[in-house]
Amino acid sequence: MQQYFRNIQNAAFACFNGKSAIFLYILAFFYVIPILLTNVYYMDDYNRAVSGYGWEQDGRFFANAIMWILNLKYEFFKIKQTDFFPYTIILSSFIFVFSGTLLCNKLKISNEKTFSLVPLFALFSPFILENITYRYDSLIMSVSFLLVSLPFLSVENLKEFSLSSFVFLMLAWMTYQSTIAGYISLCCIFAIDCFLKKENKKAFTLLLTGGAIFVVSALCYRIMIKVLRVNISFGRSVSIFQKHNIINDFIYNLHNGLRFIGQNLDSRFYTATIPLMILCICTLFFIYRDFLRSKINLSNIFYVLFLVFIVFFCTLGLNVFIYSPPWWLRILISFPFVFLSLIVVCKNYIKLQYINFACAFLLLYIFGLCSTYASSLKQQNEFTNQILALANPYLLSSDHMKLIVDGEIPYAPQTEFAKTNYKIIGTLVDKYMRDGWYWGERRAGIYNIVEDVFIQGDEREKILSQKCIFKVSANNKFFTLRVKDDISIIDFKKYPCK
């Protein structure tokens, strides 16, 4: 293992060697500047900003360990986090680039002597914007991306690869589980490279070894979760294998996942991918020519195309194996590996400067999206504050006021317009104040104006069925505020009472 750590050290130094490498980190910094300028809390940030809790309820013990070290507070090994914004987001973008550089150097797509935009592939994905926006989670998500990448530095040595894969996969399970699918993607990508070089035995060995270690690590993690009696929240611990209709549930999840991806991609994204698609078509022509000249077997062509499909399938992460999974953009953290798989297919036939040209189009798209998204996020946050300011004087009428949101707050006009340019902004910029969602009440209670009590289920439905007997304390074009005793209803539906 001494040689393995020496390889990591050498690979790490190579990621910072030369002006071209430094330029990539500068680009990453400029990429996140719009998000930094918004200076807003994002979903889970609202709770962590006031309570500083960790991720033990999600079985992410290594994530806790990272923040435990960074926060320099070691009493009882409890996590009480400090807000490191904006450093966490900046560091996260650097870690994504560092991971990409490690992989691209290993795949010989780039090195310290040549300039390449490919190491930025993690940032090409529009879905990565949610991962990066979190003040707290962004760091652990980027670390998990790095963890699934590190085993491949020793991919030539089966023993070192096996041991490092198990160790880093276990750490990744305990950091951010959705990234685990990225390990399978990378096994496929390195196997694709082997098949194109006609190193079939090496490719099959890699796939079988990686698959076996993945299964073993999953079982070990599952056992650890049971031993520690961790009940992963929101039902994410319930798999389709615990139900009767496994095939139907799997197909249902697969359909929902693909539909979710399709709903968040628009013509601008597809236009940005045109140069890369043209390179892929040209590559297929060259591969076909090699087949006619007997330089590559038909079976190898099939293996390559099949593995590219598997990489795309892996973008859905572990959600396809979860019973009734939540679909969030952050779950698609492995989507960037689709770009890497296509580039690996092209690199043996297409010159690097053409690949860089295709990557430049993707960067143009993602920089424009990030700028528009950040502006929309800020506008929606300010719009929500304005709406809440209309209700706050009445919500303060009781020391223990509880809040229920009926209906949903509208989008700010600027956000509504941004959605016409980028469909994904409708998902990235959440309204928070929407029908029966916990974060709506939490968003309103960030300054303790209302009680941190989430009323749900039958109790909520019973209160809403009686809302017409509540006193109307405020009424405007956006909502009607109804108050009775220590319960208030912000009614965005504004249906007339009968």
LINFEN-V891561 format. One record per residue. N is the residue number from 0. SS is DSSP state (h for helix, s for strand, l for the rest). PHI is phi in whole degrees, -180 to 180 (NA if undefined). NEAR is the number of other C-alpha atoms within 12 Angstrom. Layout:
((N SS PHI NEAR) (N SS PHI NEAR))
This chain:
((0 l NA 16) (1 h -61 10) (2 h -65 15) (3 h -63 25) (4 h -67 18) (5 h -68 14) (6 h -64 24) (7 h -62 26) (8 h -62 17) (9 h -64 19) (10 h -66 28) (11 h -66 28) (12 h -62 20) (13 h -65 28) (14 l -72 37) (15 l -121 27) (16 l -94 24) (17 l 102 18) (18 h -66 18) (19 h -64 24) (20 h -67 35) (21 h -63 25) (22 h -60 23) (23 h -65 35) (24 h -71 33) (25 h -64 21) (26 h -61 26) (27 h -62 37) (28 h -65 30) (29 h -66 25) (30 h -62 38) (31 h -91 40) (32 h -54 26) (33 h -58 30) (34 h -67 39) (35 h -63 32) (36 h -71 23) (37 h -68 28) (38 l 51 25) (39 l -122 31) (40 l -79 35) (41 l -129 37) (42 l 52 34) (43 l -57 30) (44 h -58 30) (45 h -61 30) (46 h -79 31) (47 h -67 26) (48 h -68 27) (49 h -109 21) (50 h -121 18) (51 l 65 26) (52 l -71 27) (53 l -100 33) (54 l -127 33) (55 h -64 27) (56 h -69 22) (57 h -105 28) (58 l 72 34) (59 l -103 33) (60 h -73 31) (61 h -70 30) (62 h -61 37) (63 h -60 34) (64 h -63 27) (65 h -61 31) (66 h -72 35) (67 h -61 26) (68 h -69 19) (69 h -66 22) (70 l -87 22) (71 l 55 16) (72 l -128 19) (73 l -110 17) (74 h -69 11) (75 h 58 8) (76 h 58 20) (77 l -86 23) (78 l -99 28) (79 l -137 28) (80 l -77 33) (81 l -95 26) (82 l -78 28) (83 l -90 25) (84 l -58 29) (85 l -93 29) (86 h -64 25) (87 h -62 33) (88 h -69 39) (89 h -63 33) (90 h -63 30) (91 h -61 40) (92 h -62 46) (93 h -67 39) (94 h -66 36) (95 h -61 45) (96 h -67 43) (97 h -60 39) (98 h -61 42) (99 h -63 47) (100 h -68 43) (101 h -56 43) (102 h -69 45) (103 h -68 41) (104 h -64 36) (105 h -68 34) (106 l -85 33) (107 l 61 25) (108 l -86 38) (109 l -150 32) (110 s -157 31) (111 l -67 29) (112 l -97 17) (113 s -126 22) (114 l -91 29) (115 l -147 38) (116 l -88 40) (117 h -59 50) (118 h -58 48) (119 h -85 44) (120 h -57 45) (121 h -64 45) (122 h -88 50) (123 h -68 42) (124 l -77 42) (125 l -66 44) (126 l -72 39) (127 h -70 40) (128 h -62 45) (129 h -66 37) (130 h -59 43) (131 h -79 47) (132 h -74 46) (133 l -64 41) (134 l -68 38) (135 l -102 43) (136 h -70 40) (137 h -57 40) (138 h -66 36) (139 h -70 42) (140 h -67 45) (141 h -68 45) (142 h -63 42) (143 h -64 40) (144 h -63 49) (145 h -67 41) (146 h -61 42) (147 h -76 47) (148 h -88 47) (149 h -61 42) (150 h -58 45) (151 h -80 45) (152 h -71 37) (153 h -120 31) (154 l -65 34) (155 l -75 22) (156 l -102 22) (157 h -61 24) (158 h -66 21) (159 h -66 25) (160 h -63 32) (161 h -65 34) (162 h -67 27) (163 h -67 33) (164 h -62 40) (165 h -63 34) (166 h -63 25) (167 h -73 33) (168 h -67 46) (169 h -62 39) (170 h -66 36) (171 h -67 40) (172 h -57 42) (173 l -91 39) (174 l -115 38) (175 l -157 43) (176 h -63 44) (177 h -62 43) (178 h -76 44) (179 h -56 47) (180 h -60 45) (181 h -63 47) (182 h -66 49) (183 h -63 44) (184 h -58 44) (185 h -69 51) (186 h -58 44) (187 h -66 44) (188 h -65 46) (189 h -68 46) (190 h -69 42) (191 h -57 42) (192 h -60 39) (193 h -69 32) (194 h -63 36) (195 h -67 37) (196 l -94 26) (197 l 62 23) (198 l -101 19) (199 h -64 24) (200 h -61 16) (201 h -64 26) (202 h -65 31) (203 h -65 24) (204 h -62 26) (205 h -64 39) (206 h -66 33) (207 h -67 20) (208 h -65 31) (209 h -61 40) (210 h -64 26) (211 h -65 21) (212 h -67 32) (213 h -60 34) (214 h -64 22) (215 h -62 22) (216 h -64 30) (217 h -63 26) (218 h -66 18) (219 h -64 21) (220 h -66 31) (221 h -62 25) (222 h -63 16) (223 h -62 20) (224 h -63 24) (225 h -70 15) (226 h -62 12) (227 l -83 16) (228 l 57 15) (229 l -94 22) (230 l -103 21) (231 l -59 22) (232 h -70 16) (233 h 61 14) (234 h 71 18) (235 l -74 25) (236 l -91 29) (237 l -92 22) (238 s -97 24) (239 h -68 26) (240 h -74 17) (241 h -91 14) (242 l -112 16) (243 l -89 12) (244 l -97 15) (245 h -62 18) (246 h -64 17) (247 h -62 17) (248 h -64 24) (249 h -63 26) (250 h -65 20) (251 h -62 22) (252 h -65 29) (253 h -62 29) (254 h -63 19) (255 h -64 22) (256 h -65 33) (257 h -66 25) (258 h -65 15) (259 h -63 25) (260 h -63 30) (261 h -62 18) (262 h -68 21) (263 l -111 30) (264 l -114 30) (265 l -129 23) (266 h -63 18) (267 h -64 23) (268 h -64 31) (269 h -64 21) (270 h -64 19) (271 h -66 29) (272 l -88 32) (273 h -57 22) (274 h -58 25) (275 h -67 35) (276 h -65 25) (277 h -63 22) (278 h -63 31) (279 h -65 30) (280 h -64 20) (281 h -61 24) (282 h -64 27) (283 h -61 26) (284 h -64 18) (285 h -66 24) (286 h -66 32) (287 h -62 21) (288 h -62 18) (289 h -65 21) (290 h -65 19) (291 h -64 13) (292 l -92 12) (293 l 61 15) (294 l -90 18) (295 l -147 25) (296 l -83 23) (297 h -62 21) (298 h -62 16) (299 h -65 31) (300 h -63 32) (301 h -62 20) (302 h -59 28) (303 h -63 35) (304 h -64 27) (305 h -65 21) (306 h -70 36) (307 h -62 35) (308 h -63 22) (309 h -63 31) (310 h -61 35) (311 h -65 34) (312 h -60 30) (313 h -69 38) (314 l -63 40) (315 l -76 44) (316 h 67 38) (317 h -82 38) (318 h -62 41) (319 h -69 36) (320 h -105 32) (321 s -106 30) (322 l -77 30) (323 l 54 25) (324 l -76 29) (325 l -80 27) (326 l -107 30) (327 l -125 28) (328 h -62 37) (329 h -64 35) (330 h -68 33) (331 h -87 44) (332 l -66 46) (333 l -89 49) (334 l -58 40) (335 h -57 40) (336 h -68 50) (337 h -62 36) (338 h -61 38) (339 h -64 42) (340 h -63 42) (341 h -66 44) (342 h -68 45) (343 h -63 44) (344 h -63 42) (345 h -77 36) (346 h -63 35) (347 l -79 28) (348 l -126 27) (349 l -115 28) (350 l -67 20) (351 h -61 25) (352 h -64 20) (353 h -73 25) (354 h -65 40) (355 h -61 29) (356 h -62 25) (357 h -64 34) (358 h -67 35) (359 h -63 27) (360 h -65 28) (361 h -65 35) (362 h -66 32) (363 h -60 25) (364 h -65 32) (365 h -71 38) (366 h -68 30) (367 h -64 27) (368 h -63 39) (369 h -62 40) (370 h -64 28) (371 h -66 34) (372 h -62 45) (373 h -62 36) (374 h -64 33) (375 h -67 39) (376 h -61 44) (377 h -67 31) (378 h -64 28) (379 h -67 36) (380 h -64 33) (381 h -66 24) (382 h -63 26) (383 h -62 33) (384 h -61 25) (385 h -65 17) (386 h -65 32) (387 h -65 35) (388 h -62 18) (389 h -71 24) (390 h -96 34) (391 h -55 28) (392 h -58 17) (393 h -83 32) (394 h -68 35) (395 l -83 27) (396 l -69 20) (397 l -132 21) (398 l -71 16) (399 l -128 19) (400 l -71 31) (401 s -107 35) (402 s -122 48) (403 s -127 47) (404 s -103 43) (405 s -113 34) (406 l 87 25) (407 s -149 28) (408 l -66 32) (409 l -75 27) (410 l -74 31) (411 l -64 28) (412 h -55 18) (413 h -66 26) (414 h -68 34) (415 h -60 28) (416 h -69 20) (417 h -61 30) (418 h -64 29) (419 h -73 21) (420 h -92 24) (421 l -136 32) (422 l -59 29) (423 l -65 38) (424 h -63 38) (425 h -63 30) (426 h -96 31) (427 h -66 38) (428 l -95 40) (429 l -83 36) (430 l -79 39) (431 l 62 36) (432 l -75 38) (433 s -141 27) (434 l -41 28) (435 l 69 28) (436 l -99 27) (437 h -56 27) (438 h -69 30) (439 h -66 35) (440 h -65 39) (441 h -68 36) (442 h -65 40) (443 h -73 43) (444 l -98 32) (445 l -62 27) (446 l -108 21) (447 l 61 24) (448 l -73 28) (449 l -124 33) (450 l -67 26) (451 l -82 27) (452 l -128 25) (453 l -100 25) (454 l -89 30) (455 l -143 21) (456 h 64 14) (457 h -63 11) (458 h -63 15) (459 h -65 25) (460 h -64 18) (461 h -64 14) (462 h -65 26) (463 h -67 33) (464 h -68 16) (465 l -109 20) (466 h -65 30) (467 h -69 23) (468 h -89 17) (469 l -76 24) (470 s -73 22) (471 s -80 24) (472 s -94 24) (473 s -154 28) (474 s -145 22) (475 l -148 17) (476 l -66 15) (477 l -97 26) (478 l -155 29) (479 s -116 35) (480 s -101 36) (481 s -115 36) (482 s -132 33) (483 s -148 26) (484 l 56 19) (485 l -111 23) (486 s -124 34) (487 s -123 43) (488 s -123 48) (489 s -91 44) (490 s -102 37) (491 l -83 27) (492 l -73 24) (493 l 58 25) (494 l -70 14) (495 l -67 12) (496 l -81 17) (497 l -94 8))
